[in-house]
Amino acid sequence: MSHEILNLNSSPKKTKQNNRQQKQRQETTIREKRAARRNLTILGIFVLLTLSVGVLANWRSLSVSNLRKSAGFNSSSTTVAAAPFATPPTFPAAKPAKEFIYAGSSLLNTIEPFREVPDDFAVWRPSNGGWYVLEFVNGSPQTTIQGWGVNGDIPVPADYDGDGKADFCVFRPSDSTWYIIRSSDGINQYITFGNSQDLPAVADYDGDGKADLAVFRPGNSTWYIKQSSNNADLTISFGVSGDVPTPADFDGDGKADVTIWRSNAAQFWTKLSATQSVVSATIGQSGDKPTLGDYDGDGVADYATFRPGDSVWRILYSSGRPTEAIQWGLSSDVLVQGDYDRDGKTDIAVWRPGNGVWYVRKSSDSVMYAVQLGASGDIPVPAPFRRTN
């Protein structure tokens, strides 16, 4: 009897325990179902996003393909992002729109080629205000096309914002305004400085790593410089009418020195920024063209000239090496010296308007290489634009 009572007393306990276990299993099942539904929802969203990205990529690919075809390029052409494609207005206006396309080859130099190593080839086309800049990315040529300027402007690319890249810039004599597209942020600047008779003489005169707006005024033989470090205007009387401004760093202090080339005397005259002393150098003969650069790679500019009559470059090395004479180019070529082989030395180079070919004599091994970019009427504007890096 006691045994039966024991069984009767324990039976409700087992029933309650079974009920709790069943309830726990049900709750677990519900949680698992909710988790499964949540995972399926997340997976569905992921798949939808993947499909959307694929559709967008395909649409963009088709758009680029259509752009190539409309521009006259085949499917193997490469589309490269360019800076805003527009022409600066007569008066300041809204920021222009952007357009990205591929073009052919090109070449670049800098305002101070011995201080800044250029990566690119480039020309500016007065007829349409177009800049054509070539860079080699992993051995492949990629060209940026940028519209900026109008016929009558003077192209003056330089690093005005200090980001290590040349900015698209033109000086418009008709309104004495500098139109700049800053490479660092794409902002357009319009700065009135100088007058219609001035000759641009842009360089880094204060050594802050930014190019300063500067002009040489033949009428009064005066230099006007707007220092980027403090926005102060500097006025220097130096030179005579007929001189050509050729600023460069001849004393190695990191600042460009006011310098002129006096063709009729075959002389360079320089006011050294470090000591304010004036030095001169005679090289070549009357009618020669100035071709300054750091040809020996010592970090100091060398005086140099090109003679159209014999197509000879004459270089007076700052390092003390004997003056060298090297024949390169034709009398009709445009001089575009710069460090194209990245060895820290200026390379002798010319651009030939007749065929749009750049002929470069590499300082590293004296071997020539040629790059085609531009057409008759273009103005070569070598500078380190670096738009596709």
TIPA-988862 format. One record per residue (C-alpha): y, z, x; residue in one letter; residue number from 1. Coordinates in Angstrom, 2 decimals, decimal comma, padded with zeros to 5 digits, always signed. Example, Ala and Ser with C-alpha at 12.3 -4.5 7.8 and 13.67 -1.06 7.14 Angstrom:
<recs>
+---------+---------+---------+---+-----+
|       y |       z |       x | r |   k |
+---------+---------+---------+---+-----+
| -004,50 | +007,80 | +012,30 | A |   1 |
| -001,06 | +007,14 | +013,67 | S |   2 |
+---------+---------+---------+---+-----+
</recs>
This chain:
<recs>
+---------+---------+---------+---+-----+
|       y |       z |       x | r |   k |
+---------+---------+---------+---+-----+
| +000,00 | +000,00 | +000,00 | M |   1 |
| +002,29 | +000,86 | +002,80 | S |   2 |
| +001,50 | -002,46 | +004,35 | H |   3 |
| +002,53 | -004,28 | +001,19 | E |   4 |
| +005,72 | -002,27 | +001,00 | I |   5 |
| +006,46 | -003,19 | +004,60 | L |   6 |
| +006,00 | -006,87 | +003,85 | N |   7 |
| +008,15 | -006,65 | +000,74 | L |   8 |
| +010,91 | -004,91 | +002,66 | N |   9 |
| +010,88 | -007,43 | +005,58 | S |  10 |
| +010,83 | -010,58 | +003,44 | S |  11 |
| +014,56 | -010,49 | +002,43 | P |  12 |
| +015,54 | -010,10 | +006,10 | K |  13 |
| +013,63 | -013,22 | +007,07 | K |  14 |
| +015,12 | -015,15 | +004,17 | T |  15 |
| +018,66 | -014,20 | +005,21 | K |  16 |
| +017,91 | -015,19 | +008,81 | Q |  17 |
| +016,53 | -018,54 | +007,74 | N |  18 |
| +019,59 | -019,13 | +005,60 | N |  19 |
| +021,90 | -018,41 | +008,53 | R |  20 |
| +019,96 | -020,78 | +010,80 | Q |  21 |
| +020,03 | -023,52 | +008,17 | Q |  22 |
| +023,76 | -023,05 | +007,71 | K |  23 |
| +024,32 | -023,24 | +011,48 | Q |  24 |
| +022,26 | -026,45 | +011,68 | R |  25 |
| +024,35 | -027,94 | +008,86 | Q |  26 |
| +027,61 | -026,98 | +010,59 | E |  27 |
| +026,33 | -028,46 | +013,86 | T |  28 |
| +025,40 | -031,68 | +012,07 | T |  29 |
| +028,86 | -031,86 | +010,50 | I |  30 |
| +030,54 | -031,34 | +013,88 | R |  31 |
| +028,35 | -034,00 | +015,47 | E |  32 |
| +029,18 | -036,47 | +012,72 | K |  33 |
| +032,89 | -035,75 | +013,10 | R |  34 |
| +032,65 | -036,22 | +016,89 | A |  35 |
| +030,74 | -039,47 | +016,41 | A |  36 |
| +033,36 | -040,77 | +013,99 | R |  37 |
| +036,12 | -039,75 | +016,41 | R |  38 |
| +034,40 | -041,53 | +019,31 | N |  39 |
| +033,93 | -044,64 | +017,21 | L |  40 |
| +037,61 | -044,55 | +016,26 | T |  41 |
| +038,67 | -044,24 | +019,91 | I |  42 |
| +036,30 | -047,04 | +020,91 | L |  43 |
| +037,69 | -049,23 | +018,15 | G |  44 |
| +041,27 | -048,62 | +019,28 | I |  45 |
| +040,29 | -049,42 | +022,89 | F |  46 |
| +038,60 | -052,67 | +021,85 | V |  47 |
| +041,62 | -053,61 | +019,76 | L |  48 |
| +044,00 | -052,96 | +022,66 | L |  49 |
| +041,79 | -054,96 | +025,01 | T |  50 |
| +041,74 | -057,91 | +022,63 | L |  51 |
| +045,52 | -057,65 | +022,16 | S |  52 |
| +046,13 | -057,69 | +025,91 | V |  53 |
| +043,83 | -060,67 | +026,27 | G |  54 |
| +045,64 | -062,57 | +023,53 | V |  55 |
| +049,02 | -061,72 | +025,06 | L |  56 |
| +047,89 | -062,78 | +028,53 | A |  57 |
| +046,52 | -066,02 | +027,14 | N |  58 |
| +049,78 | -066,65 | +025,28 | W |  59 |
| +051,82 | -065,98 | +028,43 | R |  60 |
| +049,51 | -068,25 | +030,42 | S |  61 |
| +050,04 | -071,01 | +027,89 | L |  62 |
| +053,81 | -070,42 | +028,00 | S |  63 |
| +053,84 | -070,66 | +031,81 | V |  64 |
| +051,64 | -073,74 | +031,68 | S |  65 |
| +054,00 | -075,39 | +029,20 | N |  66 |
| +056,98 | -074,43 | +031,38 | L |  67 |
| +055,33 | -076,04 | +034,41 | R |  68 |
| +054,60 | -079,20 | +032,47 | K |  69 |
| +058,11 | -079,37 | +031,06 | S |  70 |
| +059,50 | -078,92 | +034,58 | A |  71 |
| +057,28 | -081,70 | +035,90 | G |  72 |
| +054,73 | -079,59 | +037,82 | F |  73 |
| +050,96 | -079,75 | +037,53 | N |  74 |
| +048,62 | -076,90 | +036,66 | S |  75 |
| +048,18 | -075,91 | +040,30 | S |  76 |
| +051,86 | -075,02 | +040,66 | S |  77 |
| +052,80 | -071,37 | +041,00 | T |  78 |
| +055,41 | -069,77 | +038,75 | T |  79 |
| +057,62 | -067,24 | +040,53 | V |  80 |
| +060,09 | -064,76 | +039,05 | A |  81 |
| +063,66 | -065,70 | +039,88 | A |  82 |
| +066,90 | -063,80 | +039,50 | A |  83 |
| +069,23 | -064,57 | +036,55 | P |  84 |
| +069,66 | -068,33 | +036,17 | F |  85 |
| +073,26 | -068,99 | +035,27 | A |  86 |
| +076,63 | -070,00 | +036,65 | T |  87 |
| +079,40 | -067,45 | +037,17 | P |  88 |
| +082,19 | -068,19 | +034,70 | P |  89 |
| +085,81 | -068,84 | +035,54 | T |  90 |
| +086,43 | -065,34 | +034,20 | F |  91 |
| +083,95 | -062,43 | +034,06 | P |  92 |
| +081,41 | -062,81 | +031,28 | A |  93 |
| +078,16 | -061,28 | +030,07 | A |  94 |
| +075,12 | -061,09 | +032,33 | K |  95 |
| +073,25 | -064,43 | +032,33 | P |  96 |
| +069,72 | -064,95 | +031,06 | A |  97 |
| +066,67 | -065,26 | +033,32 | K |  98 |
| +064,45 | -068,25 | +033,99 | E |  99 |
| +061,40 | -068,41 | +036,24 | F | 100 |
| +060,04 | -071,63 | +037,77 | I | 101 |
| +058,33 | -073,00 | +040,91 | Y | 102 |
| +059,80 | -075,50 | +043,36 | A | 103 |
| +059,13 | -076,88 | +046,85 | G | 104 |
| +059,82 | -075,58 | +050,38 | S | 105 |
| +062,93 | -074,01 | +051,98 | S | 106 |
| +064,51 | -071,96 | +054,87 | L | 107 |
| +066,81 | -068,96 | +055,49 | L | 108 |
| +069,25 | -067,46 | +058,03 | N | 109 |
| +071,65 | -064,50 | +057,84 | T | 110 |
| +075,28 | -063,69 | +058,38 | I | 111 |
| +074,13 | -061,80 | +061,49 | E | 112 |
| +070,73 | -063,35 | +062,33 | P | 113 |
| +070,33 | -061,18 | +065,43 | F | 114 |
| +070,45 | -057,98 | +063,35 | R | 115 |
| +068,55 | -058,98 | +060,22 | E | 116 |
| +065,25 | -060,84 | +060,41 | V | 117 |
| +065,23 | -063,56 | +057,74 | P | 118 |
| +062,04 | -064,35 | +055,87 | D | 119 |
| +063,06 | -067,42 | +053,93 | D | 120 |
| +064,44 | -070,95 | +053,83 | F | 121 |
| +067,14 | -071,80 | +051,25 | A | 122 |
| +069,75 | -074,32 | +050,15 | V | 123 |
| +072,61 | -074,21 | +047,66 | W | 124 |
| +073,28 | -077,30 | +045,57 | R | 125 |
| +076,98 | -077,74 | +044,65 | P | 126 |
| +076,24 | -080,34 | +041,97 | S | 127 |
| +074,45 | -077,80 | +039,74 | N | 128 |
| +075,16 | -074,46 | +041,41 | G | 129 |
| +071,45 | -073,98 | +042,07 | G | 130 |
| +069,99 | -071,85 | +044,87 | W | 131 |
| +066,50 | -072,87 | +046,06 | Y | 132 |
| +064,82 | -070,13 | +048,10 | V | 133 |
| +061,38 | -070,47 | +049,69 | L | 134 |
| +059,15 | -067,63 | +050,84 | E | 135 |
| +055,60 | -067,70 | +052,16 | F | 136 |
| +053,53 | -065,03 | +050,42 | V | 137 |
| +050,07 | -064,63 | +051,98 | N | 138 |
| +050,53 | -068,08 | +053,45 | G | 139 |
| +051,41 | -069,72 | +050,13 | S | 140 |
| +054,88 | -071,21 | +049,52 | P | 141 |
| +056,67 | -069,69 | +046,53 | Q | 142 |
| +060,17 | -070,72 | +045,59 | T | 143 |
| +062,81 | -068,94 | +043,53 | T | 144 |
| +065,44 | -071,03 | +041,79 | I | 145 |
| +068,69 | -069,27 | +040,93 | Q | 146 |
| +071,74 | -070,79 | +039,32 | G | 147 |
| +074,95 | -069,19 | +040,60 | W | 148 |
| +078,23 | -070,92 | +041,39 | G | 149 |
| +080,09 | -074,13 | +040,63 | V | 150 |
| +081,16 | -077,12 | +042,65 | N | 151 |
| +083,99 | -076,09 | +044,96 | G | 152 |
| +082,62 | -072,61 | +045,61 | D | 153 |
| +081,64 | -071,43 | +049,09 | I | 154 |
| +078,17 | -069,84 | +049,31 | P | 155 |
| +078,19 | -066,53 | +051,23 | V | 156 |
| +074,81 | -064,80 | +050,83 | P | 157 |
| +074,59 | -061,37 | +052,47 | A | 158 |
| +073,27 | -057,86 | +051,83 | D | 159 |
| +076,21 | -056,38 | +049,93 | Y | 160 |
| +074,25 | -053,49 | +048,34 | D | 161 |
| +072,30 | -052,35 | +051,41 | G | 162 |
| +068,77 | -052,81 | +050,04 | D | 163 |
| +067,64 | -055,06 | +052,88 | G | 164 |
| +067,81 | -058,23 | +050,78 | K | 165 |
| +070,50 | -060,89 | +050,71 | A | 166 |
| +072,43 | -061,12 | +047,45 | D | 167 |
| +073,38 | -064,40 | +045,82 | F | 168 |
| +077,14 | -064,73 | +046,29 | C | 169 |
| +079,85 | -067,38 | +046,18 | V | 170 |
| +083,53 | -067,20 | +047,05 | F | 171 |
| +085,72 | -069,24 | +044,71 | R | 172 |
| +088,93 | -070,31 | +046,47 | P | 173 |
| +090,56 | -071,39 | +043,20 | S | 174 |
| +090,73 | -067,81 | +041,92 | D | 175 |
| +090,06 | -065,91 | +045,20 | S | 176 |
| +087,10 | -064,21 | +043,55 | T | 177 |
| +083,73 | -063,23 | +044,98 | W | 178 |
| +080,84 | -063,55 | +042,50 | Y | 179 |
| +077,83 | -061,45 | +043,48 | I | 180 |
| +074,40 | -060,80 | +041,94 | I | 181 |
| +073,17 | -057,54 | +043,47 | R | 182 |
| +069,48 | -057,79 | +044,33 | S | 183 |
| +068,97 | -054,03 | +043,97 | S | 184 |
| +069,69 | -053,91 | +040,22 | D | 185 |
| +070,62 | -057,44 | +039,08 | G | 186 |
| +074,17 | -056,39 | +038,20 | I | 187 |
| +076,89 | -059,02 | +038,54 | N | 188 |
| +080,05 | -058,16 | +040,45 | Q | 189 |
| +083,37 | -060,01 | +040,37 | Y | 190 |
| +085,75 | -058,99 | +043,15 | I | 191 |
| +089,13 | -060,58 | +043,83 | T | 192 |
| +089,86 | -060,58 | +047,55 | F | 193 |
| +091,69 | -063,06 | +049,79 | G | 194 |
| +093,38 | -066,33 | +048,88 | N | 195 |
| +092,52 | -070,00 | +048,54 | S | 196 |
| +093,27 | -070,81 | +052,20 | Q | 197 |
| +091,07 | -068,07 | +053,66 | D | 198 |
| +087,82 | -068,63 | +055,54 | L | 199 |
| +084,98 | -066,23 | +054,60 | P | 200 |
| +083,91 | -064,04 | +057,54 | A | 201 |
| +081,37 | -061,66 | +055,96 | V | 202 |
| +079,60 | -059,15 | +058,24 | A | 203 |
| +078,89 | -055,41 | +058,53 | D | 204 |
| +082,05 | -054,22 | +060,30 | Y | 205 |
| +081,66 | -050,50 | +059,55 | D | 206 |
| +077,97 | -050,22 | +060,42 | G | 207 |
| +076,81 | -048,77 | +057,08 | D | 208 |
| +074,09 | -051,36 | +056,56 | G | 209 |
| +076,06 | -053,28 | +053,93 | K | 210 |
| +077,93 | -056,55 | +054,34 | A | 211 |
| +081,71 | -056,20 | +053,98 | D | 212 |
| +083,87 | -058,76 | +052,20 | L | 213 |
| +086,03 | -060,33 | +054,89 | A | 214 |
| +088,21 | -063,39 | +055,45 | V | 215 |
| +090,16 | -064,96 | +058,28 | F | 216 |
| +093,54 | -066,38 | +057,27 | R | 217 |
| +094,54 | -069,28 | +059,56 | P | 218 |
| +098,11 | -069,27 | +058,24 | G | 219 |
| +098,92 | -065,93 | +059,87 | N | 220 |
| +095,87 | -065,50 | +062,15 | S | 221 |
| +094,90 | -062,31 | +060,37 | T | 222 |
| +091,56 | -060,82 | +059,36 | W | 223 |
| +091,29 | -058,97 | +056,06 | Y | 224 |
| +088,24 | -056,74 | +055,70 | I | 225 |
| +087,17 | -054,60 | +052,73 | K | 226 |
| +084,95 | -051,88 | +054,19 | Q | 227 |
| +081,96 | -051,10 | +051,98 | S | 228 |
| +081,67 | -047,55 | +053,35 | S | 229 |
| +084,97 | -046,38 | +051,84 | N | 230 |
| +086,36 | -049,44 | +049,99 | N | 231 |
| +089,40 | -049,34 | +052,31 | A | 232 |
| +091,11 | -052,56 | +053,37 | D | 233 |
| +091,39 | -053,25 | +057,10 | L | 234 |
| +093,88 | -055,76 | +058,53 | T | 235 |
| +093,51 | -057,13 | +062,07 | I | 236 |
| +095,69 | -059,76 | +063,75 | S | 237 |
| +093,41 | -061,78 | +065,99 | F | 238 |
| +093,19 | -065,49 | +066,77 | G | 239 |
| +095,38 | -068,51 | +066,09 | V | 240 |
| +095,42 | -071,29 | +063,53 | S | 241 |
| +092,50 | -073,63 | +064,11 | G | 242 |
| +090,16 | -070,90 | +065,31 | D | 243 |
| +086,77 | -070,49 | +063,64 | V | 244 |
| +085,69 | -066,94 | +062,66 | P | 245 |
| +082,31 | -066,02 | +064,23 | T | 246 |
| +081,79 | -062,26 | +063,78 | P | 247 |
| +078,78 | -060,66 | +065,47 | A | 248 |
| +077,77 | -057,48 | +067,30 | D | 249 |
| +078,46 | -058,16 | +070,98 | F | 250 |
| +078,58 | -054,55 | +072,19 | D | 251 |
| +075,42 | -053,30 | +070,49 | G | 252 |
| +077,05 | -050,49 | +068,49 | D | 253 |
| +075,66 | -051,68 | +065,15 | G | 254 |
| +079,03 | -052,98 | +063,98 | K | 255 |
| +080,16 | -056,60 | +063,83 | A | 256 |
| +083,01 | -057,43 | +066,19 | D | 257 |
| +085,93 | -059,61 | +065,16 | V | 258 |
| +085,29 | -062,87 | +067,04 | T | 259 |
| +086,69 | -066,40 | +067,00 | I | 260 |
| +085,58 | -069,74 | +068,49 | W | 261 |
| +088,46 | -071,78 | +069,90 | R | 262 |
| +087,08 | -075,29 | +070,10 | S | 263 |
| +089,89 | -076,96 | +072,04 | N | 264 |
| +089,45 | -074,43 | +074,86 | A | 265 |
| +085,66 | -074,06 | +074,51 | A | 266 |
| +086,14 | -070,30 | +074,38 | Q | 267 |
| +084,95 | -067,34 | +072,35 | F | 268 |
| +087,32 | -064,39 | +071,99 | W | 269 |
| +085,99 | -061,01 | +070,83 | T | 270 |
| +087,61 | -057,67 | +069,98 | K | 271 |
| +084,86 | -055,13 | +070,66 | L | 272 |
| +084,60 | -052,47 | +067,94 | S | 273 |
| +083,29 | -049,82 | +070,35 | A | 274 |
| +086,25 | -049,91 | +072,77 | T | 275 |
| +088,84 | -052,12 | +070,98 | Q | 276 |
| +089,02 | -054,15 | +074,19 | S | 277 |
| +089,23 | -057,94 | +074,11 | V | 278 |
| +086,76 | -060,11 | +076,02 | V | 279 |
| +086,29 | -063,86 | +076,26 | S | 280 |
| +083,54 | -066,27 | +077,21 | A | 281 |
| +083,84 | -069,93 | +078,12 | T | 282 |
| +080,85 | -072,09 | +077,32 | I | 283 |
| +080,46 | -075,77 | +076,48 | G | 284 |
| +083,40 | -078,06 | +075,90 | Q | 285 |
| +085,94 | -079,03 | +073,29 | S | 286 |
| +084,26 | -080,27 | +070,12 | G | 287 |
| +081,17 | -078,09 | +070,46 | D | 288 |
| +080,06 | -075,99 | +067,48 | K | 289 |
| +079,42 | -072,22 | +067,66 | P | 290 |
| +075,78 | -071,13 | +067,22 | T | 291 |
| +075,73 | -067,37 | +067,77 | L | 292 |
| +072,50 | -065,39 | +067,71 | G | 293 |
| +070,34 | -062,92 | +069,61 | D | 294 |
| +068,29 | -065,46 | +071,56 | Y | 295 |
| +066,92 | -062,98 | +074,12 | D | 296 |
| +066,05 | -060,24 | +071,62 | G | 297 |
| +068,03 | -057,43 | +073,30 | D | 298 |
| +069,85 | -056,42 | +070,12 | G | 299 |
| +073,16 | -057,88 | +071,28 | V | 300 |
| +074,59 | -061,22 | +070,16 | A | 301 |
| +074,67 | -064,10 | +072,64 | D | 302 |
| +077,47 | -066,66 | +072,82 | Y | 303 |
| +076,07 | -070,14 | +072,18 | A | 304 |
| +077,20 | -073,64 | +071,24 | T | 305 |
| +075,78 | -076,96 | +070,06 | F | 306 |
| +077,19 | -080,28 | +071,25 | R | 307 |
| +076,84 | -083,14 | +068,75 | P | 308 |
| +077,34 | -085,69 | +071,52 | G | 309 |
| +074,13 | -084,81 | +073,37 | D | 310 |
| +072,40 | -082,54 | +070,80 | S | 311 |
| +072,17 | -079,77 | +073,41 | V | 312 |
| +072,30 | -076,05 | +072,66 | W | 313 |
| +073,93 | -073,98 | +075,42 | R | 314 |
| +073,19 | -070,26 | +075,42 | I | 315 |
| +074,98 | -067,58 | +077,43 | L | 316 |
| +072,52 | -064,68 | +077,38 | Y | 317 |
| +073,87 | -061,12 | +077,08 | S | 318 |
| +070,88 | -059,83 | +079,04 | S | 319 |
| +072,04 | -061,61 | +082,17 | G | 320 |
| +069,54 | -064,48 | +082,13 | R | 321 |
| +070,92 | -067,78 | +083,45 | P | 322 |
| +072,73 | -069,91 | +080,89 | T | 323 |
| +070,22 | -072,23 | +079,26 | E | 324 |
| +070,61 | -075,77 | +077,87 | A | 325 |
| +068,07 | -076,94 | +075,28 | I | 326 |
| +068,15 | -080,29 | +073,50 | Q | 327 |
| +067,30 | -079,98 | +069,82 | W | 328 |
| +068,30 | -081,96 | +066,74 | G | 329 |
| +070,68 | -084,81 | +065,98 | L | 330 |
| +074,46 | -084,97 | +065,88 | S | 331 |
| +074,38 | -085,16 | +062,07 | S | 332 |
| +072,12 | -082,11 | +061,63 | D | 333 |
| +073,32 | -078,81 | +060,18 | V | 334 |
| +072,81 | -075,78 | +062,44 | L | 335 |
| +070,60 | -073,06 | +060,87 | V | 336 |
| +069,55 | -070,77 | +063,75 | Q | 337 |
| +067,67 | -067,61 | +062,79 | G | 338 |
| +064,57 | -065,53 | +063,59 | D | 339 |
| +061,96 | -067,49 | +061,67 | Y | 340 |
| +058,88 | -066,41 | +063,64 | D | 341 |
| +059,67 | -062,68 | +063,38 | R | 342 |
| +059,68 | -061,95 | +067,12 | D | 343 |
| +063,13 | -060,39 | +067,15 | G | 344 |
| +064,72 | -063,42 | +068,78 | K | 345 |
| +066,89 | -066,12 | +067,24 | T | 346 |
| +065,15 | -069,50 | +066,97 | D | 347 |
| +066,98 | -072,77 | +067,50 | I | 348 |
| +066,86 | -074,66 | +064,20 | A | 349 |
| +068,52 | -077,52 | +062,34 | V | 350 |
| +068,47 | -078,88 | +058,80 | W | 351 |
| +068,55 | -082,65 | +058,40 | R | 352 |
| +070,47 | -083,81 | +055,29 | P | 353 |
| +068,88 | -087,27 | +055,38 | G | 354 |
| +065,36 | -086,01 | +054,61 | N | 355 |
| +065,88 | -082,37 | +053,68 | G | 356 |
| +063,66 | -081,18 | +056,55 | V | 357 |
| +064,17 | -078,02 | +058,61 | W | 358 |
| +063,16 | -078,34 | +062,27 | Y | 359 |
| +062,58 | -074,97 | +063,94 | V | 360 |
| +061,90 | -074,35 | +067,63 | R | 361 |
| +060,07 | -071,03 | +067,70 | K | 362 |
| +061,28 | -068,68 | +070,41 | S | 363 |
| +057,84 | -067,07 | +070,60 | S | 364 |
| +056,10 | -070,18 | +071,99 | D | 365 |
| +058,70 | -073,03 | +071,98 | S | 366 |
| +056,53 | -074,91 | +069,46 | V | 367 |
| +058,21 | -076,84 | +066,67 | M | 368 |
| +057,40 | -076,55 | +063,01 | Y | 369 |
| +059,02 | -078,35 | +060,10 | A | 370 |
| +059,61 | -077,35 | +056,48 | V | 371 |
| +060,93 | -079,62 | +053,74 | Q | 372 |
| +063,55 | -078,27 | +051,34 | L | 373 |
| +066,72 | -079,70 | +049,88 | G | 374 |
| +068,42 | -083,05 | +049,55 | A | 375 |
| +071,55 | -084,83 | +050,73 | S | 376 |
| +074,60 | -082,94 | +049,49 | G | 377 |
| +072,92 | -079,52 | +049,64 | D | 378 |
| +074,25 | -076,70 | +051,79 | I | 379 |
| +071,65 | -074,70 | +053,76 | P | 380 |
| +072,06 | -070,96 | +053,18 | V | 381 |
| +069,36 | -069,15 | +055,20 | P | 382 |
| +069,23 | -065,39 | +054,51 | A | 383 |
| +066,59 | -062,67 | +053,84 | P | 384 |
| +066,43 | -062,99 | +050,05 | F | 385 |
| +062,79 | -061,71 | +049,81 | R | 386 |
| +062,62 | -062,24 | +046,05 | R | 387 |
| +058,82 | -062,66 | +045,81 | T | 388 |
| +057,67 | -059,85 | +048,12 | N | 389 |
+---------+---------+---------+---+-----+
</recs>
